[in-house]
Amino acid sequence: MVVLAYDIGTTGVKTCIFDVGETIALLGAAGGGYPLYVLPGGGAEQNPEDWWSAMRETTGKALARAGLAPERIEGISFCSQMQGVILVDRDGLPLRRAMSYMDQRAVEEHKKGIAFGLQIAGGNVYRLLKSLRYTGAASLSVKDPVWKYKWVEAHEPEVFAKTYKWLDVKEALIARMTGRCVRTPDSAFAALLYDIHKNGWSKPVADMLGVKFDHLPEIVPCESRVGVLCAQQASELGLAEGIPVFGGGGDASLVGVGAGAVAPGDTHIYCGTSGWVGTVVEKSMVDATANIAAIVGAQEGLYNYFAEQETAGKCLEWVKDTLDIAGYEELMALAEEAPIGAGGVLFAPWLHGNRCPFEDSAARGMFFGLNLDSGRAQIARAVAEGVVYHLRWMLETQDKKTATGKTVRFVGGGALNDLMCQMLADCTGRAVETVADPQNVGSVGAAALAAVGMGIIPSLQEVKPLIPAAKLYAPDMAKKPEYDRFFELYKGLYKANRKLFKAMQG
């Protein structure tokens, strides 16, 4: 089976073509970028038309690199960023630009909706407990989708009045392709309005938070065939009309699948623009104090215990550009010149606030311990170590609720560099495995879902043997005590500066 998978990320699309059979083999791929519009007051938006333009540009390139005619594509699937807010009209067309998961403008809506009265973990006790009872999670972050939805209602009533359905990123593209408005369970859960007991929208929680229930679309399984590619959209993409389009999944669901972490207890770590730690678990669980929840994934009956870091690889990109370094490999070669601890320099990677293990949209990045000997190498090393320290912090926070894997799969752009992989192994004391193509694992997961939907693969549990480890990084336990010392100092940075972060925001 030949599958076309679109991975709609924060900064660009990766369009991949796979042959799914005894293995999942990449035949051809192409990437295209688009802007993130950063607005005053914490706004972060994207234009769905930019996503579509990038898909049009990259589809033909991927086909050419695969050496395939458009008629060879047998299915289309998606992996995408999550927790966006795209409000569409009855024709499935966006009424405004998409609000990104990074958008944090809805401070007043968050305060009025849940951050008031007697609180636990920053949420009103009654509303928190009710949310947990129905959904297994709660909208405790100002960046959570429901507050963006409420922000539009408060600030753009003319848009809100025209709204037919509230979709997420991939669903907006599926609606454009097929004319059908749906959500997959993982996407519905990401809105924090999904009843995990009834496997549908939670009307009690929607009513409590002031969400119009008729704005919530039909929920379909991730592997389901939603519809077929319509004629106009096929022409625009350079594809054949009538190709089956599958529900796909969000990046938090499918990156783990594409990494081969699909069985209970499997842990994967992702370092792309953002970063996260995900562990497959068999029941709903939440750590409200650390903002970690077991989220609904692509596999029915299983959850991803998920801890998110707002900016991970983005920090590496930032320091690369700031130091005017040509590329990622050059940055890490520079970092390798400095010792563990970066000459006494620590970096906090909270360039756009943070979610876990503390939720604070006011938190910001910082260097601590700069001295006269601090140069480019020390700064580069400190940023890389800061990202790794935070990933370790989330991993160890997960350990308080469930057993995480002693061997972890490391994926995303951060997994392309040997030093970064070895640092993660040495710092955590875990064996770290990478796969052959760590940047395309979301697309691999999307292709696997389409294959399940077509009956080529019996279930996602059968994916793991098809995605073997390409490299293994064993931890050097002699180095771990050095990392341990700086890690303990790192964890103290937020507590020591929490009030200052808030004061800086005014």
Buried (B, 14 or more C-beta within 10 A) or exposed (E): BBBBBBBBBBBBBBBBBBBBEEEBEBBBBBBBEBEBBEEEEBBBBBBBEBBBBBBBBBBBBBBEBBEBEBEBBBBBBBBBBBBBBBBBEEEBEBBBBBBBBBBBBBBBBBEBBBBEEEBEBBBBEEBBBBBBBBBBBBBBBBBBBBBBBBBBBEEBEEBBEBBBBBBBBBBBBBBBBBBBBBBBBBBBBBBBBBBBEEBBBBBBBBEBBEBEEEBBBEBBBBBBBBBBBBEEBBEBBEBBEEBBBBBBBBBBBBBBBBBBBBBEBBBBBBBBBBBBBBBBBEEBBBBBBBBBBBBBBBBEEBBBBBBBBBBBBBBBBBBBEEBEBEEBEEBBBBBBEBEBBBBBBBBBBBBBBBBBBBBBBBBBBBBBBBEEEBEBBBBBBBBBBBBBBBBBBBBBBBEEBBEBBEBBBBBBBBBBBBBBBBBBBBBBBBBBBBBEBBBBBBBBBBBBBBBBBBEBBEEBEBBBEBBEBEBEBEBEEEBBEBBEEBBEBBBEBBEEBBEEBEEEBE
